[in-house]
Amino acid sequence: MQDDPAPVKYAPQRLHAIRGELLHFVADPADQGATSTEHLPDGVLLIENGHITECGPADALLSRLPAHIPVTDYRGKLIMPGFVDTHIHYAQTDIIGSYGEQLLAWLEKYTFPTERRFADPAHAAEVAGFFCDELLKNGTTTAMAFATVHPTSVDALFEAAQQRHMRMIAGKVLMDRNCPDFLADTAETGYADSKALIEKWHERDRLLYAVTPRFAPTSSREQMTLAGRLFAEHPGVYLQSHVAENRGEVAWVTELYPEARSYLDVYDRYHQLGVRSVYAHCIWLDDADRQRMADTGATMSFCPTSNLFLGSGLFDLDRAHQLGVRVGIGTDVGGGTSFSMLQALNEAYKVLQLNGQQLSAERAFYLATLGGARSLYLDDRIGNFKLGKEADFVVIDPAATPLLARRMAHTRTLAERLFVIMTLGDDRCIAATHLLGERAYVAQS
């Protein structure tokens, strides 16, 4: 185990202002309609020590600012809270866009051989740096990520995120059966390695740890027991896994855990449902499962691009909402086909169309910002521009391409503009990304 890294001092101790078109959410548009949205066509964020001290109309705020306060002028651009990606695999960066398999075959053919390389700290560090930069290039400022079974892979990701001042939630994969020998840990080593990583990284700067059983089929009953124990023993840590992504996977879990009522019930039996537990996919669940997630405070991560790419199925957002389940959006790279949350929202709209449901542009961007923050129980720190929040935000260029500019000329409302951005937009729309008020990415002119 490496020595504990030194804390990183984030933002300069200074007051500065950001000017542009501001948009953020104070509630779910599905619940509160137009009152959920706050929009300032010409607004200013005041930021000090990395946190928002005021948000309001430019004419009112600028008139009382001392002349020496620097103002970054983004007029003509749309400024929103940074995007929150609730499920992604950093170690799968190099297999994004791999052809032709569904979930279980995908793991065998692509994932496991790729993850083997993360035993090498130099390789893990190189991928982690690229991964974090790619997130920032796409406007994502907070992510919940899987590493691999190797503790060095966790160190590499947290070090890269810490250097960039990103908020990152991650953990070592637990996997002691039904996987190649070169990736298998044991129940005991998985527990010990995870415990050491929690002590090293959890709540260091902006980093948070997630206990990470890959999914029920690749953990023995003993490992599942110890994963639940880790979750209980360390208040404030997260737990992340996968559930009910693919029908073949669901059938396999039924064979492996015949005593469980359902796939989700496996996790419940091992005390892995609760506040800050996040489950990717959640497609092949029934209402008893959804209600149990709502009752325990567990979160669903809706991963539309990977669900379509791997042929897994269609997420039921309406039913999750009706039963009160927290939902965030995940890109799920590398089964997902883009780091862009804009493209994830684009595909989410299509998934719901196929499922007989609708996704408004306002609600889509809520899910990518405040909704994501709520799903991770971080809405006291990030997700909108309320007083005291961490100043993570993305600057979107609505005319980033000739087609976008042409299409925008034919829009009349904010909702239309947002819908165009999420259907035609990608990383080219991201003019800048700020972490704790400071510019962490700027598009090349």
Helices and strands as residue ranges (DSSP letters): E 15-25, H 29-32, G 33-36, E 37-48, E 51-57, H 58-62, E 71-81, E 83-89, G 90-95, H 103-106, I 107-111, H 112-116, G 117-119, H 121-137, E 140-146, H 151-164, E 167-171, E 173-174, G 181-183, H 187-201, E 207-213, G 216-218, H 221-233, E 238-243, H 247-256, H 263-269, E 277-281, H 287-296, E 299-302, H 304-309, H 317-322, E 326-329, H 341-354, H 361-368, H 370-375, E 393-396, H 402-408, H 414-424, G 427-429, E 430-435, E 438-442
